[in-house]
């Protein structure tokens, strides 16, 4: 039996008045997700514990059966693990966004969705500009980068840092800076290095937003997690365009598969993710495929882009996976679990904690409700036979792996 989890990041949403009170999932044309809901079982799953912040880090750990209260140490170390950055005992890794600061406010958490090449040059400039020992910047994808504070830096904190930048768009940055003097110094000094850099001068001349400052958040030490295989008895792999999910895969002892052209944005290589996932199942029993694009569109408040991202996820990932699984693994059987990791309402542009819709299709099980047309969306899931599962208690994985 092959097992596949397909995550459309942030797909869940609130009803949108301008679209007849439909959610993004209800607006989008999703025949393949609808097939999984119709031929399988539906329900809701609570991926964000009440006492923790809503985010893909918490949600992904929880839905995979790792209690975030035990295993979550910060987003920074997970992304560092995804980038294969060596972390020694005592090292603190922070998520380091390249942001757009304008008139003292957070204008853009993504630095105008700066390219990988441009971001790499800016990170190199930061490493040259900060000559203090133990302060090391690492380039990631676009605006998503990592700062590691080694013991030689003199940093004595346990992590933390600023609020997530996508949650404070428009905020006065002086009000959001951390209390720690070293972190404040690094963030404030970064503008002196980046604002007048040739990359940003060219971006400004082309009417693009500058990536003229950094933002340090969700720092922590490397987590110690039991292997996924030990928990569920399957050899697994992970495919994603973002280092966070790759890092969780690495920490869980799964193989991380890199797909060319994955960006974590609307232009990501959807088809390639499905192709590589199907190929990975020749050697693995389980694969998780994560698509970031719907979440990015929601943070921008762009409903049209979010619907487009959901439709591409449905046709180029979900549809291709269904077709390939049926062609290659119909005899051995397969299960597909489709879901968002959390809500990202376009009206709010931030993550929220509501239980998300989930649908599970088992190729060897005939659904009792055969013939009943069902849609994969927030409303239908509330009436589903799975009820409300608690990912933190590993209910979801118990149901999925049977």
Secondary structure, DSSP 4 states (H G I P E B T S, - for coil): -EEEEEEETTBB---BGGGTTB-HHHHS--HHHHHHHHHSEEEEEE-S-TTS--SHHHHHHHHTT--HHHH---HHHHHHHHTT----TT-EEEEEEEEEEETTEEEETTTTT--HHHHHHHHHHHHHH--STTEEEEEEETTEEEEEE-GGGT--S-SB-BPPGGG-TT-BGGGTS-S-HHHHHHHHHHHHHHTTSHHHHHHHHTT-----EEEEEEEEPPP----HHHHHS--EEEE-SSHHHHHHHHHTTPEE---TT--SSTTS-HHHHHHHHHHHTTT-SEEEEEE-HHHHHHHTT-HHHHHHHHHHIIIIIIHHHHHHHHHHHTTT-EEEEEE-SSEE-TTT-SEE-SPEEEEEEETTS--TTTT-----SHHHHHTSTT-EEEGGGTHHHHHHH-
